[in-house]
């Protein structure tokens, strides 16, 4: 049989799908073609010179000639790296038996988006293609809408996060990034994507320019994509804090993260009509011990707000024992203030980002309850 010979009449007639709306009908894996009734020989025949298909990656085929779109390249990368799951959710299983033939003029039924319920399989009983594969690095950040990375069509290689045990090799168009445990996928435009902090760390691993690293880290925090602590944690796990330009960028990141959180705190007071506090002050007993610093304080109500922006510092590993010691010191200071009759409201950047109104309610309740408490001890309020 040569490449001009017609396919077996027993095989489903797959029309030329170039230009079809669903990329999943233009790019298929060998396993998907098999369950549609297309044999390996027939696939090879269609991919020969002059044929209507082409092999883009090992085991992944474009059902048209000509260069692939960025969407097709991304889908192909996930098909290449993903571990198929057959109907019923059995890893690595292959659906066997006859597959109903769809008429050539009839479009296949709509397939569910990744992550929707469907028994782990797409129509035709074919394997769901994206298990154990997440887009990460610059491609993931482009999907998230980062301005500090190139748009998808400009990227010549996509990073895909896979389990460490996956037996695959990187290709010129797909870089495999291995991990001991895959994070929970975020679905962006139907594509499984690594969480922002992990995607940033994988992108930073490919950069050698300090300015570009700082741009990515700053954008991630300033635009509210993630918190500084999660970013520093991922950079630490990736062992990137041994690079001086990354450490410099992290120093700027932590300052940026606190600045963003403080701006949200100011906005909370203004937008939700809270009384104006004194900002960024130190508290101490007159002629006595230092009590600590707070970010906002209402002296007449004896209510303080402390913004927790703790994060692992570059230059040293912050293990569980160090974190516990830091938290114990914070709890000791808070208990001391509470014994003096001062209510301390503890907020984090994430709480301010995700629930500003809720945090405003917490502060308002604390201020309202001040009249029902015993008068607080007198403390000196000093500029920080």
Secondary structure, DSSP 8 states (H G I E B T S, - for coil): --TTS---TTS------TT-S-GGGTEEEHHHHHHTT--HHHHHHHTSTT-S-EEEETTEEESSSS---HHHHHHHHHHHHS--EETTTEET----S------TTS-------TTSSSTTEEGGGEEBTTTT-EEEHHHHHHHHT-SSS--GGG-S-EEEEEETT-----BTTEEEEEESS----EEETTEEE--HHHHHHHHHTT---HHHHHHHHHHHHHTTSS-HHHHHHHHHHTT-TTSHHHHHHHHHHHHHHHHHHHHHHHHHHHHTT----EEEEEEE-TTS-EEEEEEEEETTTTEEEEEE-----TTS---HHHHHHHHHHHHHHHHHHHHTT-EEEEEEHHHHHH-HHHHHHHHHHHHHGGGGS------EEEE-
